[in-house]
Amino acid sequence: MRLKKKEYYNRIQENSKNNTQRTWKVISYVLRNRGNKSDFPSYFLNSFDATVDNLESIVDDFNDYFVGAGPTWASKIVVTDDKKDLFNTLINGNTNSMFLCGVNETDIIEIVRKIQNKRSTHINSGIY
């Protein structure tokens, strides 16, 4: 029974290893369902799928993972001065998403100048 439980949580941890939010949900779930027990798992799998059972190494691996999360994600942010290039990069990478960018007065003036007159008539002109 213990072996099956251990294998079950190993599979859950394996499926969650690249998702911080899911990892914490699994940890919270395990801790909540332990009752009043104060024993923790004796090992963890690190980012290289190696079993870590030394408490100091476990702490170091947790710190490395969570301290490195910010720089890892920050390095994936596309930085460009060309708005069209940025827009195309975002759209090509996320076709099912909507993106809003900051707008200034010059952007609005440029867009308004590009609008073509539809030659619509005024409502009081009698032409419908």
C-alpha positions in Angstrom: 0.0 0.0 0.0 2.8 2.5 0.9 4.7 1.6 -2.3 1.6 2.3 -4.4 0.9 5.6 -2.6 4.6 6.6 -3.1 4.3 5.7 -6.9 1.1 7.7 -7.2 2.6 10.8 -5.7 5.8 10.4 -7.8 3.6 10.3 -10.9 1.7 13.5 -9.8 5.0 15.2 -9.0 6.4 14.2 -12.4 3.4 15.5 -14.2 3.7 18.8 -12.3 7.4 19.5 -12.3 7.3 22.3 -14.9 4.2 24.0 -13.4 4.8 25.9 -10.2 1.2 26.4 -9.4 0.3 22.7 -9.8 3.4 21.7 -7.8 2.2 23.9 -4.9 -1.3 22.5 -5.2 0.1 19.0 -5.0 2.2 19.9 -1.9 -0.8 21.5 -0.2 -3.0 18.5 -1.0 -0.5 16.1 0.4 0.1 18.2 3.5 -3.7 18.7 4.1 -4.5 15.0 3.7 -1.8 13.8 6.1 -3.9 14.5 9.2 -1.7 15.4 12.2 1.3 13.5 11.0 4.6 15.4 11.1 6.6 13.2 8.8 7.6 14.6 5.4 8.7 12.7 2.3 12.2 11.5 2.7 13.2 12.4 -0.8 12.3 14.6 -3.8 13.1 14.5 -7.5 15.2 17.4 -8.6 15.1 19.2 -12.0 17.5 16.5 -13.4 15.1 13.7 -12.3 17.6 12.6 -9.7 16.4 11.5 -6.3 17.5 13.8 -3.5 17.2 12.5 0.0 19.6 14.8 1.9 17.7 17.5 3.7 20.2 20.2 2.9 20.2 19.2 -0.8 16.4 19.2 -0.8 16.4 22.8 0.6 19.0 23.9 -1.9 17.1 22.4 -4.8 13.9 24.1 -3.7 15.7 27.4 -3.4 17.4 27.0 -6.8 14.1 26.2 -8.4 12.1 29.1 -7.0 14.9 31.7 -7.1 15.6 30.8 -10.7 11.9 31.0 -11.7 12.0 34.8 -12.1 15.1 35.1 -14.3 14.0 32.0 -16.3 10.7 33.6 -17.2 12.2 37.1 -17.7 14.6 35.7 -20.2 11.6 34.6 -22.3 10.2 38.1 -22.6 10.6 39.6 -26.1 12.0 43.1 -25.9 11.9 45.3 -29.1 11.5 48.9 -30.0 9.6 48.0 -33.2 5.9 47.7 -32.3 5.0 45.8 -35.5 7.8 43.3 -34.8 6.6 42.9 -31.2 3.0 42.5 -32.3 3.9 39.9 -34.9 6.0 38.0 -32.5 3.2 37.9 -29.9 0.5 36.9 -32.4 2.6 34.2 -34.0 3.4 32.7 -30.6 -0.1 33.0 -29.2 -2.7 32.8 -32.0 -5.6 32.4 -29.5 -4.8 35.4 -27.3 -5.6 39.1 -27.4 -2.9 41.6 -26.6 -3.2 45.3 -25.6 -0.3 47.6 -25.7 0.3 51.1 -24.3 -0.9 53.9 -26.6 0.2 57.5 -26.7 -1.2 60.6 -28.5 1.0 60.1 -31.5 -0.3 56.6 -32.0 -3.9 57.8 -32.0 -3.2 60.7 -34.4 -1.5 58.3 -36.8 -4.5 55.8 -36.7 -7.0 58.6 -37.2 -5.1 60.0 -40.2 -5.2 56.6 -41.9 -9.0 56.3 -41.6 -10.6 56.9 -45.0 -13.7 59.0 -45.4 -16.6 56.8 -46.3 -18.4 59.8 -47.9 -21.3 59.3 -45.6 -24.0 61.9 -45.8 -25.4 63.9 -42.8 -28.6 62.7 -41.4 -30.4 66.0 -42.2 -29.3 66.1 -45.8 -32.3 64.2 -47.1 -30.2 61.5 -48.8 -30.6 58.1 -47.3 
